[in-house]
Amino acid sequence: MGALALVETLVPLHARGRAGRAHLGPNLALTFLTFATNLFLNVALLGVVIWLESRNLGLLRWLSVPPLPAALIAVAALDFSFYAAHVS
């Protein structure tokens, strides 16, 4: 996001007037809050995953799915859950 913001600043598609600059503060604040929230939730999720792994818990472990397919299924399920939360 930072790289895109820099490119947009250097090569804007439209001229930015006073109104465009007025949105800079709120947009940066929203970006910071989004990153902070995602960091917090991802660290919490990682903690849960580590806890489950340390206790040999989890559906894919119970089904004896090999590591590579289990990783692919887990990533797909996680992405789907984020998609479902986004569209609901």
Helices and strands as residue ranges (DSSP letters): H 2-10, H 18-22, H 24-54, H 59-62, H 67-87
